Amino acid sequence: MRDLARWERRFATNDYVFGTAPNAFLARQAALLEPGMTALSIADGEGRNGVWLAENGLDVLSQDFSPTAQAKARKLAQARGVALRFELSDVTKREWVKDACDVIVGIFFQFLAPAERERVFAGIRRTLKPGGLLLMEGYGPKQILYGTGGAGKIENLYRKALLEKAFGDFSECTVKSYDADISEGAGHAGISALVDLVARK
């Protein structure tokens, strides 16, 4: 699995690297979510987003490749009194079941090289049901200058045109690029170049 040892070391702390509150962009989309929806949270790490989705009544599959992160996610879910399902897998090699999810959430999963990202985007398109909701946030190119989080590889970062090309044929697709000061644990803190996507298949 890609860089597993590095991520295992990073998550091997009592602190939650990206905090325990949901990603701010995701939380702003709460009105689009309904109890009972099936949701996949890609690269969910220590579980902050998957747990929040479960707290909102969604049937959540939390995917990640780090056993250490998933152990912390299970602990967070137990502390919050919610249940969610877990999948330990490499996102570049997982099986993307056709029309399986009402919602797919992908927050800062920018460890993917362009060819890998293309395959994962194809998997997302396959797994999202017709009418399903796709919510993604990542860093844009200026993040290299800010250095407040992310992989630090320009080819991994999002551009508005890149996401519009990937998902612009959906029935709805809105992409916004902007700078914001974020505070999501030690891993994502400070002024950041963000790119948000809200799309409906």
C-alpha positions in Angstrom: 0.0 0.0 0.0 1.2 3.5 -0.9 3.2 5.2 1.9 1.5 3.0 4.5 4.5 3.1 6.9 4.6 6.9 6.8 0.9 7.3 7.5 1.1 4.7 10.3 3.8 6.7 12.0 1.8 9.9 11.5 -1.3 8.5 13.1 0.6 6.8 16.0 -0.2 9.5 18.5 -2.9 10.0 21.1 -3.9 13.3 19.3 -6.2 13.3 16.3 -3.9 14.7 13.5 -6.8 16.4 11.7 -9.0 16.9 14.8 -12.3 15.3 15.7 -14.7 17.9 14.2 -15.9 17.4 10.7 -14.3 19.2 7.8 -15.8 22.7 7.6 -16.8 22.4 3.9 -18.5 19.1 4.6 -20.4 20.5 7.6 -21.7 23.3 5.5 -23.4 20.7 3.2 -25.6 19.3 6.1 -28.8 20.5 4.4 -28.1 18.2 1.4 -28.0 15.1 3.6 -30.9 12.9 4.8 -31.0 10.2 7.4 -30.8 6.7 5.8 -28.6 7.7 2.9 -25.8 5.3 2.2 -22.4 7.2 2.3 -18.8 6.3 1.4 -16.1 8.4 3.0 -12.9 8.0 1.1 -9.6 8.1 3.0 -11.6 8.8 6.1 -8.5 8.4 8.3 -9.2 8.9 12.0 -12.9 9.1 11.3 -13.9 12.7 11.9 -16.0 13.0 8.7 -17.4 9.5 8.8 -18.5 9.8 12.4 -20.1 13.2 11.7 -22.1 11.6 8.8 -23.2 8.8 11.0 -24.3 11.4 13.7 -26.5 12.8 10.9 -28.2 9.5 10.4 -26.4 8.2 7.3 -25.4 4.6 6.8 -21.6 5.2 6.5 -18.8 3.1 5.1 -15.5 4.6 6.3 -12.6 3.6 4.0 -8.9 4.0 4.8 -5.7 2.0 4.4 -4.2 2.7 7.8 -5.1 0.3 10.6 -3.9 2.8 13.2 -6.2 5.5 11.8 -9.1 3.1 11.7 -8.6 2.1 15.3 -8.8 5.7 16.3 -11.9 6.1 14.1 -13.6 3.2 15.9 -12.7 4.8 19.2 -14.2 8.2 18.1 -17.4 6.5 16.9 -17.8 4.7 20.2 -17.2 7.9 22.1 -19.8 9.7 20.0 -22.3 6.8 20.3 -22.6 6.0 16.6 -22.0 2.9 14.5 -20.4 2.9 11.1 -18.9 0.2 8.8 -15.2 0.2 8.1 -13.2 -0.9 5.0 -9.4 -1.3 5.3 -8.2 -1.0 1.7 -6.0 0.9 -0.7 -8.4 3.4 -2.5 -6.5 2.8 -5.8 -7.2 -1.0 -5.6 -10.6 -1.2 -4.0 -13.7 -2.7 -5.7 -16.1 0.1 -6.8 -19.5 -1.5 -6.7 -21.9 0.0 -9.3 -24.6 2.3 -8.0 -23.9 1.5 -4.4 -23.9 4.9 -2.7 -26.2 7.9 -2.3 -23.3 10.1 -1.1 -19.6 10.0 -1.6 -17.3 12.2 0.4 -13.7 12.8 -0.5 -11.8 15.3 1.7 -8.1 16.0 1.1 -7.3 12.7 -0.5 -4.5 14.2 -2.5 -1.8 11.6 -2.0 -2.8 10.3 -5.5 -0.6 10.8 -8.6 -2.6 11.9 -11.7 -3.0 8.4 -13.2 -4.2 7.0 -9.8 -6.5 10.0 -9.3 -8.1 9.3 -12.7 -8.8 5.7 -11.8 -10.3 6.7 -8.4 -12.5 9.4 -10.1 -13.8 6.7 -12.5 -14.5 4.5 -9.5 -16.4 7.3 -7.8 -18.5 7.8 -10.9 -19.3 4.0 -11.0 -20.2 3.7 -7.3 -22.4 6.8 -7.0 -26.1 6.2 -7.7 -28.0 8.2 -10.3 -29.0 11.3 -8.5 -26.3 10.7 -5.9 -24.3 13.5 -4.2 -20.5 14.0 -4.5 -18.8 16.2 -2.0 -15.1 16.9 -2.4 -12.6 19.3 -1.0 -8.9 19.6 -1.7 -6.0 22.0 -2.1 -5.3 24.1 -5.1 -1.9 25.0 -6.6 -1.3 28.1 -4.3 -1.2 25.6 -1.4 2.5 24.9 -2.3 3.2 28.5 -1.3 1.2 28.4 1.9 2.6 25.1 3.1 -0.1 24.6 5.7 -1.0 21.1 4.8 -1.2 18.7 2.0 1.1 16.5 0.0 3.2 19.3 -1.4 3.2 17.9 -4.9 1.8 20.3 -7.5 0.6 17.5 -9.8 -1.6 16.2 -7.0 -3.4 19.4 -6.4 -6.9 20.3 -7.8 -7.8 23.0 -10.3 -11.3 24.1 -11.1 -10.9 22.9 -14.7 -9.6 19.5 -13.6 -12.7 18.8 -11.5 -15.1 20.2 -14.0 -13.6 18.0 -16.7 -14.0 14.9 -14.4 -17.5 15.6 -13.2 -18.9 18.4 -15.3 -21.3 16.1 -17.2 -23.2 15.4 -13.9 -26.6 16.9 -13.8 -25.3 19.5 -11.3 -21.7 20.5 -10.7 -20.4 23.5 -8.8 -16.6 24.0 -8.2 -15.3 26.9 -6.1 -11.7 28.0 -5.6 -10.9 30.3 -2.7 -8.5 31.0 0.2 -9.5 30.5 3.8 -7.9 30.2 7.2 -8.7 26.7 8.5 -8.1 24.9 11.8 -8.6 21.2 11.5 -6.0 19.7 13.9 -2.3 20.1 13.5 -2.4 18.5 10.0 -4.5 21.3 8.4 -4.0 24.7 10.0 -3.6 28.2 8.6 -4.3 30.0 5.4 -5.1 27.5 2.7 -5.9 27.4 -1.0 -9.1 25.3 -1.2 -11.1 23.9 -4.1 -14.6 22.6 -3.3 -16.9 20.5 -5.4 -20.6 19.8 -5.0 -22.0 17.6 -7.7 -25.0 15.5 -8.3 -24.9 12.6 -10.8 
